[in-house]
Amino acid sequence: MGKRRATLIISLALIVLSSSQAFAHFPWINTDGYTHHSGGTPHISIGWGHRYPLGRFLRQEDLENMSLRGPGGYEISLKASNSMEFEPEEALSTPGTYTVAAQRKTGFYTKTTEGGKRQSKEGLSNVLHCSRSHMTMKALLTVGETEEAEALNTTPVGHPLEIIPQASPASLRAGDYFPVLLLLYGKPYQGKLFATYMGFSTEKDVFAYTAKTDKKGMGKIRILQPGVWLIKAEYQEPYSDQQVCDVESFSATLTLEIQ
């Protein structure tokens, strides 16, 4: 009887873990235009929710490590135009593909029978599940209208879980495959990729395409139609101290536009 009860408890715990990962909120980068003429100044915001592109917005105080890198790897400073919007301090003049990157501030979230708490499970009673979340996001901005717009810097920005494009959006059309590299702690990671495009669905956690990366971390997303796309990856591992929290969870998103 003891073994059966232990097995039941473990099974229930796994269900909680899997459901918490499947239905976790995730952030993504929005912009008023992913494709710009030379000299453009994009306005950037961070979406937050389950129903891309619908949801709420993250505020400046929720974010850290925001950056904008040009095709040659040089960095352009971003400034806040208000509590939820950002823009580069200079126009994007060099043709090529620019990378916007950001992180949501890492933090604990614990579900209890009395509701959710933004803390570890230490000192709490009736705990159902605790996670410490690392949520990162990137977006690709294309500047220029010639083959120069295809210039792409594939250097990782250093996120714990990171999707790295292996082709510029300017070089792709509907029907093509978009190759990406998935890294976990800077090393190739074999896992799932979920992708969708703006307008595909407003249902929770519904994606238009699913792919897997290989042992080298390489995967391909079929571009089903032109438009703004979001690619998402997730990973979970046990938290180092189970008295403090249950899992360490990671998510990464990449948004881009295919003409």
C-alpha positions in Angstrom: 0.0 0.0 0.0 2.9 2.3 0.8 4.5 1.8 -2.6 1.2 2.4 -4.4 0.6 5.6 -2.5 4.2 6.8 -3.3 3.7 6.0 -7.0 0.4 8.0 -7.0 2.1 11.0 -5.4 4.9 10.9 -7.9 2.5 10.6 -10.8 0.5 13.6 -9.6 3.7 15.6 -9.2 4.7 14.8 -12.7 1.3 15.9 -14.0 1.6 19.2 -12.2 5.1 19.7 -13.5 4.2 19.0 -17.1 1.1 21.1 -17.0 2.9 24.0 -15.5 5.5 23.9 -18.3 2.9 23.5 -21.0 0.7 26.5 -19.9 3.3 28.9 -18.6 3.2 32.5 -19.8 5.9 33.6 -22.1 7.3 36.9 -23.4 8.1 38.0 -27.0 9.3 41.1 -28.7 6.9 43.3 -30.7 7.9 46.1 -33.0 6.0 48.5 -35.2 7.9 47.1 -38.1 10.3 44.2 -38.6 11.4 45.6 -42.0 12.8 49.1 -42.4 14.3 51.3 -44.9 17.8 52.6 -44.1 17.5 55.3 -41.4 14.4 53.8 -39.7 13.8 53.9 -36.0 11.7 51.0 -34.7 9.5 51.2 -31.6 9.8 48.0 -29.5 7.6 46.5 -26.8 7.5 43.2 -24.9 4.3 41.1 -25.2 3.3 38.7 -22.4 0.8 35.9 -22.3 -0.4 32.6 -23.9 -2.1 33.8 -27.1 0.4 35.3 -29.5 0.1 38.1 -30.5 -2.6 38.9 -28.0 -1.8 39.5 -24.4 -0.4 42.1 -22.0 2.8 44.1 -22.1 5.8 43.9 -19.7 7.0 47.1 -18.2 10.5 48.4 -18.1 10.8 47.4 -14.5 10.1 43.8 -15.4 13.1 43.6 -17.9 16.8 43.5 -17.9 19.8 43.1 -20.3 18.1 44.7 -23.3 20.3 45.1 -26.3 20.3 45.9 -30.0 23.1 44.5 -32.2 23.8 45.4 -35.8 24.8 42.9 -38.5 28.5 43.5 -37.8 28.1 42.8 -34.1 28.2 46.4 -33.0 25.8 47.5 -30.3 23.3 50.3 -30.4 21.9 51.6 -27.1 18.2 51.4 -26.4 16.2 54.0 -24.5 12.8 53.9 -22.9 10.3 56.1 -24.6 7.7 55.3 -21.9 7.2 52.5 -19.3 6.5 49.9 -22.0 8.2 51.1 -25.2 11.8 51.3 -26.3 13.6 52.7 -29.3 17.3 52.9 -30.4 19.2 56.0 -29.7 20.2 56.3 -33.3 18.6 55.3 -36.6 19.4 51.9 -38.2 21.4 53.0 -41.2 23.6 50.0 -42.1 21.8 47.4 -44.2 21.5 44.0 -42.7 19.7 42.0 -39.9 19.7 43.5 -36.4 19.0 41.5 -33.3 17.0 42.8 -30.4 17.4 40.8 -27.2 16.0 41.1 -23.7 15.3 39.1 -20.5 12.4 39.1 -18.1 13.8 39.4 -14.6 14.4 36.0 -13.1 12.1 35.1 -10.2 10.3 32.4 -8.3 6.6 31.6 -8.6 4.9 29.2 -6.2 1.4 27.8 -6.7 -0.4 27.0 -3.4 -4.0 25.9 -2.6 -4.6 29.6 -1.7 -3.3 31.0 -4.9 0.0 32.0 -6.5 2.9 33.7 -4.7 5.9 35.4 -6.3 8.5 33.8 -4.0 10.1 30.4 -3.3 8.2 27.8 -1.3 10.2 28.5 1.8 7.9 29.4 4.6 4.7 28.6 2.7 2.2 25.9 3.4 0.0 23.9 1.1 2.5 24.3 -1.8 1.5 22.7 -5.1 4.4 23.6 -7.3 7.3 26.1 -7.4 9.4 27.2 -10.4 12.2 29.7 -10.9 11.8 31.1 -14.4 14.4 32.3 -16.9 12.5 33.9 -19.8 14.4 35.4 -22.7 13.4 36.8 -26.0 14.9 38.0 -29.3 13.6 39.6 -32.5 15.2 40.1 -36.0 14.9 43.5 -37.7 15.8 43.8 -41.4 17.1 47.0 -42.8 17.6 47.7 -46.5 16.1 46.4 -49.7 19.0 44.8 -51.4 21.1 41.6 -50.9 23.0 43.6 -48.2 19.9 43.3 -46.0 20.8 39.6 -45.7 23.9 40.3 -43.7 23.5 38.4 -40.4 25.5 38.1 -37.2 25.0 34.7 -35.7 27.0 35.3 -32.5 25.0 34.2 -29.4 23.9 36.9 -27.0 24.5 34.6 -24.0 20.9 33.7 -22.9 20.8 30.4 -21.0 18.4 29.0 -23.6 18.8 30.7 -27.0 17.4 30.4 -30.5 20.0 31.5 -33.0 19.0 32.2 -36.7 21.1 30.6 -39.4 19.6 32.6 -42.2 18.3 36.2 -42.6 14.6 36.7 -42.9 15.4 38.8 -46.0 16.6 35.7 -47.8 13.5 33.6 -47.1 10.0 33.3 -48.7 6.9 31.3 -48.0 7.6 27.6 -48.5 11.3 27.8 -47.5 12.7 26.3 -44.3 14.2 28.7 -41.7 17.2 27.0 -40.1 18.0 27.8 -36.4 20.5 26.7 -33.8 19.2 26.0 -30.3 21.7 26.4 -27.4 21.3 25.5 -23.7 24.0 26.9 -21.5 25.9 27.7 -24.7 25.9 24.2 -26.0 23.8 22.5 -28.7 20.5 21.3 -27.3 18.2 18.6 -28.7 14.7 19.7 -28.1 11.4 20.9 -29.5 10.7 24.1 -31.4 7.2 25.5 -31.6 6.3 28.1 -34.2 3.3 30.1 -35.3 2.5 33.2 -37.3 0.4 36.3 -36.5 -3.2 35.5 -37.2 -3.0 31.7 -37.1 -4.9 31.3 -33.9 -6.0 33.2 -30.8 -6.3 30.1 -28.7 -4.0 29.4 -25.8 -0.7 27.8 -26.6 -1.7 26.9 -30.2 1.1 26.7 -32.7 1.1 26.3 -36.5 4.3 24.2 -36.7 6.4 21.9 -34.5 10.0 20.7 -35.1 12.8 19.1 -33.3 16.5 20.0 -33.2 19.1 17.3 -33.7 22.1 16.4 -31.6 24.0 19.4 -33.1 21.1 21.7 -32.0 20.0 22.4 -35.5 16.3 22.6 -36.5 14.2 23.9 -39.4 10.9 25.7 -39.3 8.8 25.5 -42.5 7.6 29.0 -43.4 3.9 28.2 -44.2 3.1 31.7 -45.3 4.4 35.3 -45.3 4.0 37.3 -42.1 5.3 37.9 -38.6 6.4 34.6 -37.0 7.2 33.5 -33.5 9.4 30.6 -32.6 9.5 29.2 -29.0 11.6 26.7 -27.1 11.3 25.4 -23.5 13.4 23.4 -21.0 13.0 22.4 -17.4 15.4 20.8 -14.8 15.1 20.1 -11.1 16.0 23.0 -8.8 19.2 22.6 -7.0 17.6 22.8 -3.5 14.2 21.0 -3.4 13.4 22.6 -0.1 13.5 26.0 -1.8 11.8 25.2 -5.2 10.9 22.3 -7.5 12.1 23.3 -10.9 14.3 25.7 -12.9 12.4 26.6 -16.1 13.7 28.2 -19.2 11.9 29.7 -22.3 13.2 31.5 -25.3 11.4 33.2 -28.1 12.4 34.6 -31.5 10.1 36.9 -33.6 10.8 37.9 -37.2 9.0 38.8 -40.4 9.0 36.9 -43.7 8.0 39.0 -46.7 
